[in-house]
C-alpha cells in the first residue's frame, strides 16, 4: 500500500536521524499544502510527494548539523520558508528570523508563521539587516540563496563570533578553494563539508563555518555587491540548492 506524504516524511527523518513526531510531519505537509494555495508562485514544485523530498526532507537535513543551534537564527532568502519555517516548527526554543526581500514572499511567511511565537519576518535584504543587527545571530542558514562565496560574505556580518553559518551547497561547490579564501577574509574558519542523503538517490552537501573573529567594518558591502563582484573568483559559481 502506498504511504501518504506524512508517513514518507517520517521515514526520511528516521533515516537522517532527525526526531520527528507524526503530528510534526503532518504539520509540515500541511504547510506545503497551504503554500500551493497561494496565488503567487512560491515554488516550482507542485507535487506534494516531490515536495516531501525536495523541500521538507532537504530542510530536515540541516538539523543533522549540531552547528545549527540557538538561541537566535537568521535564515537568509527564506522564500517559501525552507528551511526557516521547518526549523522554527521543529525547534521552538530557537528564535528564527526569516529574511526575505520580496514583499509577496514576506506576506506568505507572515501568514504561515502566525501561530509560531518564535518567528520574526524581516522584509529586507541581509545587507541592510546586518547594519542594524550586526553579529546578532548564533546561527545563520542559507539554502539556494547565492554561490557559496557570496553567501559567506552575506552571512559574516550577521553571525556572532563563535557562531556558525550552515549553508546548503551543490556538488560543484564542495571543494571550492575560493570559499576557503573568502571565509578567511571575513572572519570564518574554512568550510567543513557534510554529505547527507535526505531522500534515496539524493546527493546533498551542507557546509558549516565557524565564525572566529569579527569581519572588517567594510562589510556588509552595498546591496547586491556580494554576488555581482564576489570577494574571490570561484570556478564553481553555483548556488547551494
N, C-alpha and C positions, 0 to 999 in steps of 0.2 A: 504494500500500500504506500502511495506517495505521501511523504510527510509535508506538513504545512510549513510556511516560511519561519514561523517562530521556532518550531522544532529543529529546522535546519540551522537556524542561528545558534540555538543551544548546542548543537553538535559541533559547529565551528568553534564556539567559545571553549568547549571542553578540550578540543584538540590543541587550541592555543594555550590552555591553562589559565584562562580568564574566568573568574567566578561570575556566573550569570544565572539568575533565577528565571523560572518560566514567566513570571509576571514582568520582569525586566525585558525579556525577549519579546513578549507581546507588546510592551510599550514602545520598544524600538521599531518594530514592524509597523505599528500604528502611526508612528511619527512619519515614516516614509509614505504611508497611505495618505496622510494629511498633505504632505508635500506635493503629491501628484494632483491634488485637487486645487492647488494654487493656480491662478490664471497666468502668472508669468512662468517662463521656462527656467526652472531652477536646477534641472538635471537633464542630461541626455538619456538617462536610463529610466525607462518607463515600466519595466517588468519587475515586479516585487521580488521574484526569486533571484533575478540578476542583482538587484539592489542589496539583497541579503549578503551576497558575496562582496560586491564591488564598492559598496558604501559602508554597510554596517559591520561586516566581519573585518574589512580593511581598517575601519576605525578602531575596532576592538584590539587589533594587533598592537596599537600604540600602548595599550595597557600592559603589555608584556614587558615593557621597559621600566625598571624601578626608578629611572630618572624622571619619569612622568609622575610628579608629586605635587602636593600643595605646600602652603595653603592658598597660593594665588597662581593662576594660569591665564595666559593670553593665547588665544587661538587666532592666528593671522589669516586673513582672507577666508572667513568662515563659510561664505557661500550658502549652501543649503543646510549647513550645520554639521558637516562631517569633517573632522572628528569632534568638534567642540561640543555640540549638543549631546553626543553619545557619552563623552567624558563626564559632562555635567550630570547626566541622568544616572550614571553608574557610580560616580564619586561625589556624593553630595557634600562631603567635607571639604572639597576644593571649590574656591570661588573662581568661576570661569568667566573671563571677559572675551566676548565674541567680537572680533574686529573685522568690519566689513565696510568697504567704501561705497558700495552700490545701495542706494536708498531702498529699492524694492526688495532686495535680499534682506536688508535690516528689518524691514517691516515684517517679513516672514519669520525671521529669527525672534523678533519680539513676541509675535503671536505664539510661536512654538514653545517659547520658554516662559510663558506667562505664569505657569504653575511651578517654576523652578526658582526658588528663592536664592540659589547660589549662582545665578546667571545675570550678567550685565551685558547689554548690547551697545557697542560703540559704533556709530555711523561715521567713520573717519578712516583715513589712511594710517598705517602703522607709523609712518614718519612723524605725523602730527601728534599722535598719541604719545610717542616717545619724548616729545618736548614737554609734555605735561606730566607724564608719569615715568620718568627716567628710572630704569633699573628697579621697577616696582613688582616684577613678576618672578616667582621662583622657577616657573616653567613657561616656556614659550613653545607652542606647537605650530606646525605648518604642513599642510598637505596640498600638493599641486598648486602652490602659490607662485613660485618663480624657480629658476635654476638655483641649485644649492648655494653657489657663491653669493647670489643676490639675497637669498633667504637668510644666510648667515649675517650679512650686513644689516638687514632689516631687523633681525632679532636682537642683535648685540645691545643697542641702547635700551631695550625693554627688559632684558634679562638681568636679574640680580646677580651679584658676584657670588660664586659657588652654586648658582642655579644652572639650569640646563635648557638647551634647545633640543627638541625632539622633532625631526623632520622626516617625512616620507620621501624617499629618493628612488629614482629609477635606476635600473641596472647599469646604464652607461655612466651614471654619476658616482657610483660607489667607490671607484678607485681614482677619483679626480684629484690630482695634486694641487690644482688651483683652489680647491675647497680648504685644504690644509693651510695654504699660504694666506688665504683670505681670513680664515679663523684666527690665525696668529695676529693679523693686522688689527683685529677689533676686539681682542681680549679673550677669545675662546681657545681651549685646547683643541688638538686635531680631532676631526670626527671619528667616532667609533661606529662601525657599521654592524648592524644586527640583521641577519637573514630571518625572515618569517614566512609562513605559508598560511595566510588567513583562510584560504579555501583550496581544494585539491587542484594542483597544477599551477597555482599562482606563484610567481617569483616576485617577492616584495622585499624591500630593504628599508630599515629605519636607521637614520644617522642621529646619534646623540653627541652633544658637545657640551662640555662643562665650561662655564664662564669663570675664568681665573682672575681677571682684573678688569677694571673699568676701561672702556674704549676712550679714545680721544674725544674732546668736546666737539670736534667737527662732525661727528656722527650723531644723529642721522643727517645725511645729505638731503638736499631738497627732493620733493616727491618725484618718483619715477627714475631717479638717478641710479639707484642700485641695479636696476635691470638694464637701463639704456647704456650705462657706462660702468660695467662691473669692475670691482676692485682688481680682479685678476682675470685675464682671459682664460676661459675654460674650454677644453676640447670637446666636452660633452654638451654643454649649453642646453641642458634639458631640465625640465621641472621634475617635481617629485612623483606625482601620480596624475 
